[in-house]
Amino acid sequence: MARSRKPVNPSAENALDQMKLEVASELGIAERVRSQGWNTMTSADCGRVGGHMVRKMIEQYESKL
């Protein structure tokens, strides 16, 4: 079965994109992302952003418990 690229919750996609830019800003690469786009970022930079996003999501979930 092929995976669908369509988000289950479309509003969640916007929230994740906003969070992605917020994390990029914290890491100091937001300006480069805005000017050049995500396609030009290294895999290390994208991995760093993704890792920080996961940490933030886990912290938010744990704070709700």
PDB file of N, H, CA, C and O in Angstrom:
ATOM      1  N   MET A   1       0.840  -1.178   0.000  1.00  0.00           N
ATOM      2  CA  MET A   1       0.000   0.000   0.000  1.00  0.00           C
ATOM      3  C   MET A   1       0.883   1.239   0.000  1.00  0.00           C
ATOM      4  O   MET A   1       1.788   1.352   0.827  1.00  0.00           O
ATOM      5  N   ALA A   2       0.639   2.147  -0.896  1.00  0.00           N
ATOM      6  H   ALA A   2      -0.096   2.055  -1.568  1.00  0.00           H
ATOM      7  CA  ALA A   2       1.442   3.365  -1.013  1.00  0.00           C
ATOM      8  C   ALA A   2       1.047   4.374   0.069  1.00  0.00           C
ATOM      9  O   ALA A   2      -0.120   4.479   0.449  1.00  0.00           O
ATOM     10  N   ARG A   3       2.039   5.102   0.548  1.00  0.00           N
ATOM     11  H   ARG A   3       2.986   5.017   0.240  1.00  0.00           H
ATOM     12  CA  ARG A   3       1.768   6.141   1.546  1.00  0.00           C
ATOM     13  C   ARG A   3       1.254   7.392   0.860  1.00  0.00           C
ATOM     14  O   ARG A   3       1.726   7.770  -0.212  1.00  0.00           O
ATOM     15  N   SER A   4       0.305   8.011   1.477  1.00  0.00           N
ATOM     16  H   SER A   4      -0.079   7.704   2.348  1.00  0.00           H
ATOM     17  CA  SER A   4      -0.253   9.248   0.945  1.00  0.00           C
ATOM     18  C   SER A   4       0.497  10.432   1.526  1.00  0.00           C
ATOM     19  O   SER A   4       0.816  10.437   2.715  1.00  0.00           O
ATOM     20  N   ARG A   5       0.782  11.431   0.714  1.00  0.00           N
ATOM     21  H   ARG A   5       0.522  11.428  -0.252  1.00  0.00           H
ATOM     22  CA  ARG A   5       1.441  12.652   1.180  1.00  0.00           C
ATOM     23  C   ARG A   5       0.420  13.659   1.692  1.00  0.00           C
ATOM     24  O   ARG A   5       0.791  14.727   2.179  1.00  0.00           O
ATOM     25  N   LYS A   6      -0.856  13.326   1.587  1.00  0.00           N
ATOM     26  H   LYS A   6      -1.157  12.458   1.191  1.00  0.00           H
ATOM     27  CA  LYS A   6      -1.924  14.220   2.022  1.00  0.00           C
ATOM     28  C   LYS A   6      -2.030  14.174   3.547  1.00  0.00           C
ATOM     29  O   LYS A   6      -2.136  13.094   4.128  1.00  0.00           O
ATOM     30  N   PRO A   7      -2.002  15.344   4.201  1.00  0.00           N
ATOM     31  CA  PRO A   7      -2.090  15.350   5.661  1.00  0.00           C
ATOM     32  C   PRO A   7      -3.479  14.906   6.143  1.00  0.00           C
ATOM     33  O   PRO A   7      -4.491  15.193   5.504  1.00  0.00           O
ATOM     34  N   VAL A   8      -3.507  14.206   7.273  1.00  0.00           N
ATOM     35  H   VAL A   8      -2.685  13.972   7.792  1.00  0.00           H
ATOM     36  CA  VAL A   8      -4.769  13.768   7.846  1.00  0.00           C
ATOM     37  C   VAL A   8      -5.577  14.981   8.287  1.00  0.00           C
ATOM     38  O   VAL A   8      -6.792  15.033   8.093  1.00  0.00           O
ATOM     39  N   ASN A   9      -4.892  15.958   8.883  1.00  0.00           N
ATOM     40  H   ASN A   9      -3.905  15.916   9.040  1.00  0.00           H
ATOM     41  CA  ASN A   9      -5.541  17.182   9.348  1.00  0.00           C
ATOM     42  C   ASN A   9      -4.866  18.359   8.653  1.00  0.00           C
ATOM     43  O   ASN A   9      -3.756  18.730   9.033  1.00  0.00           O
ATOM     44  N   PRO A  10      -5.503  18.957   7.644  1.00  0.00           N
ATOM     45  CA  PRO A  10      -4.870  20.046   6.889  1.00  0.00           C
ATOM     46  C   PRO A  10      -4.446  21.239   7.745  1.00  0.00           C
ATOM     47  O   PRO A  10      -3.448  21.887   7.432  1.00  0.00           O
ATOM     48  N   SER A  11      -5.172  21.541   8.809  1.00  0.00           N
ATOM     49  H   SER A  11      -5.983  21.014   9.064  1.00  0.00           H
ATOM     50  CA  SER A  11      -4.782  22.674   9.649  1.00  0.00           C
ATOM     51  C   SER A  11      -3.513  22.359  10.434  1.00  0.00           C
ATOM     52  O   SER A  11      -2.781  23.267  10.827  1.00  0.00           O
ATOM     53  N   ALA A  12      -3.255  21.083  10.660  1.00  0.00           N
ATOM     54  H   ALA A  12      -3.850  20.345  10.341  1.00  0.00           H
ATOM     55  CA  ALA A  12      -2.031  20.690  11.356  1.00  0.00           C
ATOM     56  C   ALA A  12      -0.804  20.981  10.491  1.00  0.00           C
ATOM     57  O   ALA A  12       0.266  21.291  11.013  1.00  0.00           O
ATOM     58  N   GLU A  13      -0.958  20.882   9.187  1.00  0.00           N
ATOM     59  H   GLU A  13      -1.828  20.630   8.763  1.00  0.00           H
ATOM     60  CA  GLU A  13       0.157  21.155   8.284  1.00  0.00           C
ATOM     61  C   GLU A  13       0.625  22.602   8.434  1.00  0.00           C
ATOM     62  O   GLU A  13       1.828  22.862   8.460  1.00  0.00           O
ATOM     63  N   ASN A  14      -0.301  23.533   8.533  1.00  0.00           N
ATOM     64  H   ASN A  14      -1.279  23.322   8.512  1.00  0.00           H
ATOM     65  CA  ASN A  14       0.051  24.943   8.714  1.00  0.00           C
ATOM     66  C   ASN A  14       0.743  25.160  10.050  1.00  0.00           C
ATOM     67  O   ASN A  14       1.715  25.911  10.135  1.00  0.00           O
ATOM     68  N   ALA A  15       0.252  24.511  11.084  1.00  0.00           N
ATOM     69  H   ALA A  15      -0.537  23.900  11.015  1.00  0.00           H
ATOM     70  CA  ALA A  15       0.860  24.645  12.408  1.00  0.00           C
ATOM     71  C   ALA A  15       2.277  24.085  12.412  1.00  0.00           C
ATOM     72  O   ALA A  15       3.168  24.663  13.034  1.00  0.00           O
ATOM     73  N   LEU A  16       2.495  22.964  11.725  1.00  0.00           N
ATOM     74  H   LEU A  16       1.771  22.494  11.220  1.00  0.00           H
ATOM     75  CA  LEU A  16       3.829  22.376  11.666  1.00  0.00           C
ATOM     76  C   LEU A  16       4.789  23.253  10.859  1.00  0.00           C
ATOM     77  O   LEU A  16       5.961  23.381  11.211  1.00  0.00           O
ATOM     78  N   ASP A  17       4.290  23.853   9.779  1.00  0.00           N
ATOM     79  H   ASP A  17       3.337  23.749   9.493  1.00  0.00           H
ATOM     80  CA  ASP A  17       5.133  24.758   8.997  1.00  0.00           C
ATOM     81  C   ASP A  17       5.537  25.972   9.828  1.00  0.00           C
ATOM     82  O   ASP A  17       6.678  26.429   9.755  1.00  0.00           O
ATOM     83  N   GLN A  18       4.604  26.489  10.612  1.00  0.00           N
ATOM     84  H   GLN A  18       3.677  26.119  10.671  1.00  0.00           H
ATOM     85  CA  GLN A  18       4.899  27.623  11.479  1.00  0.00           C
ATOM     86  C   GLN A  18       5.922  27.223  12.547  1.00  0.00           C
ATOM     87  O   GLN A  18       6.846  27.978  12.849  1.00  0.00           O
ATOM     88  N   MET A  19       5.746  26.040  13.106  1.00  0.00           N
ATOM     89  H   MET A  19       4.995  25.427  12.860  1.00  0.00           H
ATOM     90  CA  MET A  19       6.682  25.548  14.115  1.00  0.00           C
ATOM     91  C   MET A  19       8.064  25.334  13.499  1.00  0.00           C
ATOM     92  O   MET A  19       9.082  25.607  14.136  1.00  0.00           O
ATOM     93  N   LYS A  20       8.094  24.852  12.274  1.00  0.00           N
ATOM     94  H   LYS A  20       7.267  24.630  11.757  1.00  0.00           H
ATOM     95  CA  LYS A  20       9.357  24.616  11.580  1.00  0.00           C
ATOM     96  C   LYS A  20      10.134  25.924  11.417  1.00  0.00           C
ATOM     97  O   LYS A  20      11.343  25.961  11.643  1.00  0.00           O
ATOM     98  N   LEU A  21       9.442  26.995  11.024  1.00  0.00           N
ATOM     99  H   LEU A  21       8.459  26.965  10.840  1.00  0.00           H
ATOM    100  CA  LEU A  21      10.104  28.293  10.883  1.00  0.00           C
ATOM    101  C   LEU A  21      10.543  28.854  12.235  1.00  0.00           C
ATOM    102  O   LEU A  21      11.588  29.496  12.339  1.00  0.00           O
ATOM    103  N   GLU A  22       9.745  28.609  13.261  1.00  0.00           N
ATOM    104  H   GLU A  22       8.896  28.087  13.177  1.00  0.00           H
ATOM    105  CA  GLU A  22      10.102  29.055  14.605  1.00  0.00           C
ATOM    106  C   GLU A  22      11.391  28.376  15.083  1.00  0.00           C
ATOM    107  O   GLU A  22      12.273  29.022  15.648  1.00  0.00           O
ATOM    108  N   VAL A  23      11.482  27.079  14.852  1.00  0.00           N
ATOM    109  H   VAL A  23      10.766  26.554  14.393  1.00  0.00           H
ATOM    110  CA  VAL A  23      12.683  26.340  15.245  1.00  0.00           C
ATOM    111  C   VAL A  23      13.876  26.791  14.407  1.00  0.00           C
ATOM    112  O   VAL A  23      14.981  26.940  14.930  1.00  0.00           O
ATOM    113  N   ALA A  24      13.661  27.006  13.120  1.00  0.00           N
ATOM    114  H   ALA A  24      12.763  26.885  12.695  1.00  0.00           H
ATOM    115  CA  ALA A  24      14.740  27.486  12.259  1.00  0.00           C
ATOM    116  C   ALA A  24      15.249  28.833  12.746  1.00  0.00           C
ATOM    117  O   ALA A  24      16.448  29.108  12.694  1.00  0.00           O
ATOM    118  N   SER A  25      14.339  29.666  13.216  1.00  0.00           N
ATOM    119  H   SER A  25      13.366  29.443  13.258  1.00  0.00           H
ATOM    120  CA  SER A  25      14.718  30.966  13.760  1.00  0.00           C
ATOM    121  C   SER A  25      15.583  30.792  15.012  1.00  0.00           C
ATOM    122  O   SER A  25      16.585  31.485  15.185  1.00  0.00           O
ATOM    123  N   GLU A  26      15.188  29.866  15.873  1.00  0.00           N
ATOM    124  H   GLU A  26      14.374  29.303  15.732  1.00  0.00           H
ATOM    125  CA  GLU A  26      15.962  29.604  17.085  1.00  0.00           C
ATOM    126  C   GLU A  26      17.362  29.090  16.758  1.00  0.00           C
ATOM    127  O   GLU A  26      18.316  29.358  17.489  1.00  0.00           O
ATOM    128  N   LEU A  27      17.475  28.354  15.661  1.00  0.00           N
ATOM    129  H   LEU A  27      16.700  28.137  15.067  1.00  0.00           H
ATOM    130  CA  LEU A  27      18.771  27.804  15.256  1.00  0.00           C
ATOM    131  C   LEU A  27      19.589  28.779  14.410  1.00  0.00           C
ATOM    132  O   LEU A  27      20.745  28.506  14.087  1.00  0.00           O
ATOM    133  N   GLY A  28      18.995  29.906  14.055  1.00  0.00           N
ATOM    134  H   GLY A  28      18.055  30.128  14.317  1.00  0.00           H
ATOM    135  CA  GLY A  28      19.713  30.919  13.298  1.00  0.00           C
ATOM    136  C   GLY A  28      19.764  30.692  11.803  1.00  0.00           C
ATOM    137  O   GLY A  28      20.613  31.270  11.125  1.00  0.00           O
ATOM    138  N   ILE A  29      18.882  29.871  11.274  1.00  0.00           N
ATOM    139  H   ILE A  29      18.193  29.402  11.825  1.00  0.00           H
ATOM    140  CA  ILE A  29      18.893  29.616   9.830  1.00  0.00           C
ATOM    141  C   ILE A  29      17.609  30.079   9.138  1.00  0.00           C
ATOM    142  O   ILE A  29      17.409  29.807   7.955  1.00  0.00           O
ATOM    143  N   ALA A  30      16.748  30.772   9.870  1.00  0.00           N
ATOM    144  H   ALA A  30      16.911  30.993  10.831  1.00  0.00           H
ATOM    145  CA  ALA A  30      15.450  31.180   9.315  1.00  0.00           C
ATOM    146  C   ALA A  30      15.602  32.138   8.141  1.00  0.00           C
ATOM    147  O   ALA A  30      14.882  32.022   7.149  1.00  0.00           O
ATOM    148  N   GLU A  31      16.521  33.071   8.243  1.00  0.00           N
ATOM    149  H   GLU A  31      17.106  33.165   9.048  1.00  0.00           H
ATOM    150  CA  GLU A  31      16.693  34.042   7.154  1.00  0.00           C
ATOM    151  C   GLU A  31      17.137  33.343   5.871  1.00  0.00           C
ATOM    152  O   GLU A  31      16.682  33.688   4.781  1.00  0.00           O
ATOM    153  N   ARG A  32      18.016  32.371   6.005  1.00  0.00           N
ATOM    154  H   ARG A  32      18.386  32.090   6.891  1.00  0.00           H
ATOM    155  CA  ARG A  32      18.477  31.618   4.838  1.00  0.00           C
ATOM    156  C   ARG A  32      17.322  30.808   4.245  1.00  0.00           C
ATOM    157  O   ARG A  32      17.212  30.689   3.025  1.00  0.00           O
ATOM    158  N   VAL A  33      16.463  30.253   5.100  1.00  0.00           N
ATOM    159  H   VAL A  33      16.552  30.350   6.091  1.00  0.00           H
ATOM    160  CA  VAL A  33      15.304  29.492   4.622  1.00  0.00           C
ATOM    161  C   VAL A  33      14.357  30.420   3.867  1.00  0.00           C
ATOM    162  O   VAL A  33      13.859  30.068   2.798  1.00  0.00           O
ATOM    163  N   ARG A  34      14.107  31.606   4.424  1.00  0.00           N
ATOM    164  H   ARG A  34      14.512  31.893   5.293  1.00  0.00           H
ATOM    165  CA  ARG A  34      13.192  32.550   3.763  1.00  0.00           C
ATOM    166  C   ARG A  34      13.733  33.016   2.414  1.00  0.00           C
ATOM    167  O   ARG A  34      12.973  33.171   1.459  1.00  0.00           O
ATOM    168  N   SER A  35      15.030  33.237   2.335  1.00  0.00           N
ATOM    169  H   SER A  35      15.648  33.111   3.111  1.00  0.00           H
ATOM    170  CA  SER A  35      15.593  33.761   1.088  1.00  0.00           C
ATOM    171  C   SER A  35      15.848  32.681   0.045  1.00  0.00           C
ATOM    172  O   SER A  35      15.687  32.920  -1.152  1.00  0.00           O
ATOM    173  N   GLN A  36      16.249  31.482   0.497  1.00  0.00           N
ATOM    174  H   GLN A  36      16.379  31.287   1.469  1.00  0.00           H
ATOM    175  CA  GLN A  36      16.633  30.434  -0.453  1.00  0.00           C
ATOM    176  C   GLN A  36      15.667  29.256  -0.504  1.00  0.00           C
ATOM    177  O   GLN A  36      15.660  28.505  -1.479  1.00  0.00           O
ATOM    178  N   GLY A  37      14.862  29.090   0.523  1.00  0.00           N
ATOM    179  H   GLY A  37      14.867  29.700   1.315  1.00  0.00           H
ATOM    180  CA  GLY A  37      13.906  27.980   0.555  1.00  0.00           C
ATOM    181  C   GLY A  37      14.488  26.738   1.206  1.00  0.00           C
ATOM    182  O   GLY A  37      15.699  26.633   1.403  1.00  0.00           O
ATOM    183  N   TRP A  38      13.619  25.805   1.535  1.00  0.00           N
ATOM    184  H   TRP A  38      12.635  25.891   1.375  1.00  0.00           H
ATOM    185  CA  TRP A  38      14.042  24.571   2.210  1.00  0.00           C
ATOM    186  C   TRP A  38      14.829  23.663   1.278  1.00  0.00           C
ATOM    187  O   TRP A  38      15.638  22.863   1.747  1.00  0.00           O
ATOM    188  N   ASN A  39      14.617  23.763  -0.014  1.00  0.00           N
ATOM    189  H   ASN A  39      13.959  24.414  -0.395  1.00  0.00           H
ATOM    190  CA  ASN A  39      15.298  22.882  -0.963  1.00  0.00           C
ATOM    191  C   ASN A  39      16.809  23.060  -0.963  1.00  0.00           C
ATOM    192  O   ASN A  39      17.541  22.145  -1.340  1.00  0.00           O
ATOM    193  N   THR A  40      17.282  24.228  -0.543  1.00  0.00           N
ATOM    194  H   THR A  40      16.687  24.971  -0.236  1.00  0.00           H
ATOM    195  CA  THR A  40      18.716  24.486  -0.565  1.00  0.00           C
ATOM    196  C   THR A  40      19.394  24.175   0.767  1.00  0.00           C
ATOM    197  O   THR A  40      20.616  24.276   0.874  1.00  0.00           O
ATOM    198  N   MET A  41      18.619  23.799   1.779  1.00  0.00           N
ATOM    199  H   MET A  41      17.626  23.716   1.691  1.00  0.00           H
ATOM    200  CA  MET A  41      19.188  23.494   3.091  1.00  0.00           C
ATOM    201  C   MET A  41      19.882  22.142   3.068  1.00  0.00           C
ATOM    202  O   MET A  41      19.479  21.242   2.332  1.00  0.00           O
ATOM    203  N   THR A  42      20.915  22.004   3.869  1.00  0.00           N
ATOM    204  H   THR A  42      21.242  22.735   4.467  1.00  0.00           H
ATOM    205  CA  THR A  42      21.606  20.723   3.955  1.00  0.00           C
ATOM    206  C   THR A  42      20.752  19.741   4.739  1.00  0.00           C
ATOM    207  O   THR A  42      19.858  20.140   5.485  1.00  0.00           O
ATOM    208  N   SER A  43      21.029  18.467   4.569  1.00  0.00           N
ATOM    209  H   SER A  43      21.755  18.142   3.963  1.00  0.00           H
ATOM    210  CA  SER A  43      20.271  17.468   5.314  1.00  0.00           C
ATOM    211  C   SER A  43      20.553  17.585   6.809  1.00  0.00           C
ATOM    212  O   SER A  43      19.692  17.267   7.629  1.00  0.00           O
ATOM    213  N   ALA A  44      21.741  18.035   7.166  1.00  0.00           N
ATOM    214  H   ALA A  44      22.441  18.294   6.500  1.00  0.00           H
ATOM    215  CA  ALA A  44      22.070  18.227   8.581  1.00  0.00           C
ATOM    216  C   ALA A  44      21.206  19.332   9.189  1.00  0.00           C
ATOM    217  O   ALA A  44      20.699  19.183  10.301  1.00  0.00           O
ATOM    218  N   ASP A  45      21.039  20.437   8.463  1.00  0.00           N
ATOM    219  H   ASP A  45      21.451  20.557   7.560  1.00  0.00           H
ATOM    220  CA  ASP A  45      20.192  21.531   8.949  1.00  0.00           C
ATOM    221  C   ASP A  45      18.743  21.078   9.080  1.00  0.00           C
ATOM    222  O   ASP A  45      18.083  21.370  10.078  1.00  0.00           O
ATOM    223  N   CYS A  46      18.253  20.370   8.078  1.00  0.00           N
ATOM    224  H   CYS A  46      18.788  20.133   7.268  1.00  0.00           H
ATOM    225  CA  CYS A  46      16.865  19.894   8.123  1.00  0.00           C
ATOM    226  C   CYS A  46      16.683  18.887   9.258  1.00  0.00           C
ATOM    227  O   CYS A  46      15.651  18.886   9.929  1.00  0.00           O
ATOM    228  N   GLY A  47      17.672  18.041   9.472  1.00  0.00           N
ATOM    229  H   GLY A  47      18.510  18.042   8.927  1.00  0.00           H
ATOM    230  CA  GLY A  47      17.602  17.078  10.566  1.00  0.00           C
ATOM    231  C   GLY A  47      17.613  17.758  11.921  1.00  0.00           C
ATOM    232  O   GLY A  47      16.913  17.338  12.843  1.00  0.00           O
ATOM    233  N   ARG A  48      18.407  18.807  12.038  1.00  0.00           N
ATOM    234  H   ARG A  48      18.975  19.148  11.289  1.00  0.00           H
ATOM    235  CA  ARG A  48      18.455  19.580  13.280  1.00  0.00           C
ATOM    236  C   ARG A  48      17.094  20.204  13.577  1.00  0.00           C
ATOM    237  O   ARG A  48      16.615  20.165  14.710  1.00  0.00           O
ATOM    238  N   VAL A  49      16.480  20.780  12.547  1.00  0.00           N
ATOM    239  H   VAL A  49      16.869  20.812  11.626  1.00  0.00           H
ATOM    240  CA  VAL A  49      15.163  21.399  12.709  1.00  0.00           C
ATOM    241  C   VAL A  49      14.142  20.330  13.112  1.00  0.00           C
ATOM    242  O   VAL A  49      13.361  20.533  14.042  1.00  0.00           O
ATOM    243  N   GLY A  50      14.151  19.198  12.414  1.00  0.00           N
ATOM    244  H   GLY A  50      14.785  19.032  11.659  1.00  0.00           H
ATOM    245  CA  GLY A  50      13.211  18.120  12.736  1.00  0.00           C
ATOM    246  C   GLY A  50      13.400  17.585  14.140  1.00  0.00           C
ATOM    247  O   GLY A  50      12.423  17.303  14.834  1.00  0.00           O
ATOM    248  N   GLY A  51      14.639  17.443  14.563  1.00  0.00           N
ATOM    249  H   GLY A  51      15.432  17.672  13.999  1.00  0.00           H
ATOM    250  CA  GLY A  51      14.920  16.950  15.909  1.00  0.00           C
ATOM    251  C   GLY A  51      14.409  17.890  16.983  1.00  0.00           C
ATOM    252  O   GLY A  51      13.841  17.454  17.985  1.00  0.00           O
ATOM    253  N   HIS A  52      14.613  19.177  16.771  1.00  0.00           N
ATOM    254  H   HIS A  52      15.075  19.531  15.958  1.00  0.00           H
ATOM    255  CA  HIS A  52      14.128  20.169  17.737  1.00  0.00           C
ATOM    256  C   HIS A  52      12.598  20.217  17.748  1.00  0.00           C
ATOM    257  O   HIS A  52      11.989  20.424  18.797  1.00  0.00           O
ATOM    258  N   MET A  53      11.983  20.025  16.581  1.00  0.00           N
ATOM    259  H   MET A  53      12.478  19.857  15.729  1.00  0.00           H
ATOM    260  CA  MET A  53      10.524  20.006  16.534  1.00  0.00           C
ATOM    261  C   MET A  53       9.978  18.836  17.352  1.00  0.00           C
ATOM    262  O   MET A  53       9.009  18.994  18.096  1.00  0.00           O
ATOM    263  N   VAL A  54      10.590  17.681  17.215  1.00  0.00           N
ATOM    264  H   VAL A  54      11.377  17.553  16.611  1.00  0.00           H
ATOM    265  CA  VAL A  54      10.144  16.509  17.968  1.00  0.00           C
ATOM    266  C   VAL A  54      10.310  16.749  19.463  1.00  0.00           C
ATOM    267  O   VAL A  54       9.419  16.421  20.246  1.00  0.00           O
ATOM    268  N   ARG A  55      11.440  17.316  19.861  1.00  0.00           N
ATOM    269  H   ARG A  55      12.164  17.582  19.225  1.00  0.00           H
ATOM    270  CA  ARG A  55      11.648  17.606  21.284  1.00  0.00           C
ATOM    271  C   ARG A  55      10.577  18.546  21.824  1.00  0.00           C
ATOM    272  O   ARG A  55      10.047  18.337  22.916  1.00  0.00           O
ATOM    273  N   LYS A  56      10.262  19.591  21.043  1.00  0.00           N
ATOM    274  H   LYS A  56      10.693  19.760  20.156  1.00  0.00           H
ATOM    275  CA  LYS A  56       9.234  20.543  21.472  1.00  0.00           C
ATOM    276  C   LYS A  56       7.870  19.876  21.583  1.00  0.00           C
ATOM    277  O   LYS A  56       7.133  20.126  22.536  1.00  0.00           O
ATOM    278  N   MET A  57       7.531  19.029  20.617  1.00  0.00           N
ATOM    279  H   MET A  57       8.130  18.825  19.843  1.00  0.00           H
ATOM    280  CA  MET A  57       6.243  18.353  20.654  1.00  0.00           C
ATOM    281  C   MET A  57       6.149  17.419  21.861  1.00  0.00           C
ATOM    282  O   MET A  57       5.099  17.337  22.499  1.00  0.00           O
ATOM    283  N   ILE A  58       7.229  16.722  22.175  1.00  0.00           N
ATOM    284  H   ILE A  58       8.082  16.788  21.657  1.00  0.00           H
ATOM    285  CA  ILE A  58       7.239  15.842  23.341  1.00  0.00           C
ATOM    286  C   ILE A  58       7.095  16.662  24.617  1.00  0.00           C
ATOM    287  O   ILE A  58       6.343  16.280  25.514  1.00  0.00           O
ATOM    288  N   GLU A  59       7.807  17.785  24.709  1.00  0.00           N
ATOM    289  H   GLU A  59       8.418  18.095  23.980  1.00  0.00           H
ATOM    290  CA  GLU A  59       7.691  18.652  25.891  1.00  0.00           C
ATOM    291  C   GLU A  59       6.263  19.167  26.050  1.00  0.00           C
ATOM    292  O   GLU A  59       5.740  19.204  27.164  1.00  0.00           O
ATOM    293  N   GLN A  60       5.630  19.563  24.946  1.00  0.00           N
ATOM    294  H   GLN A  60       6.056  19.532  24.041  1.00  0.00           H
ATOM    295  CA  GLN A  60       4.262  20.068  25.014  1.00  0.00           C
ATOM    296  C   GLN A  60       3.309  18.970  25.469  1.00  0.00           C
ATOM    297  O   GLN A  60       2.412  19.215  26.275  1.00  0.00           O
ATOM    298  N   TYR A  61       3.504  17.766  24.952  1.00  0.00           N
ATOM    299  H   TYR A  61       4.233  17.568  24.296  1.00  0.00           H
ATOM    300  CA  TYR A  61       2.642  16.652  25.334  1.00  0.00           C
ATOM    301  C   TYR A  61       2.817  16.311  26.808  1.00  0.00           C
ATOM    302  O   TYR A  61       1.836  16.100  27.522  1.00  0.00           O
ATOM    303  N   GLU A  62       4.074  16.256  27.265  1.00  0.00           N
ATOM    304  H   GLU A  62       4.870  16.428  26.685  1.00  0.00           H
ATOM    305  CA  GLU A  62       4.327  15.906  28.660  1.00  0.00           C
ATOM    306  C   GLU A  62       3.807  16.970  29.617  1.00  0.00           C
ATOM    307  O   GLU A  62       3.399  16.651  30.734  1.00  0.00           O
ATOM    308  N   SER A  63       3.817  18.224  29.194  1.00  0.00           N
ATOM    309  H   SER A  63       4.148  18.483  28.286  1.00  0.00           H
ATOM    310  CA  SER A  63       3.322  19.281  30.086  1.00  0.00           C
ATOM    311  C   SER A  63       1.797  19.209  30.244  1.00  0.00           C
ATOM    312  O   SER A  63       1.247  19.712  31.224  1.00  0.00           O
ATOM    313  N   LYS A  64       1.119  18.583  29.279  1.00  0.00           N
ATOM    314  H   LYS A  64       1.565  18.174  28.483  1.00  0.00           H
ATOM    315  CA  LYS A  64      -0.334  18.434  29.360  1.00  0.00           C
ATOM    316  C   LYS A  64      -0.737  17.284  30.279  1.00  0.00           C
ATOM    317  O   LYS A  64      -1.877  17.229  30.741  1.00  0.00           O
ATOM    318  N   LEU A  65       0.184  16.374  30.545  1.00  0.00           N
ATOM    319  H   LEU A  65       1.110  16.418  30.171  1.00  0.00           H
ATOM    320  CA  LEU A  65      -0.139  15.216  31.398  1.00  0.00           C
ATOM    321  C   LEU A  65      -0.275  15.574  32.812  1.00  0.00           C
ATOM    322  O   LEU A  65      -0.544  14.708  33.645  1.00  0.00           O
TER     323      LEU A  65
END
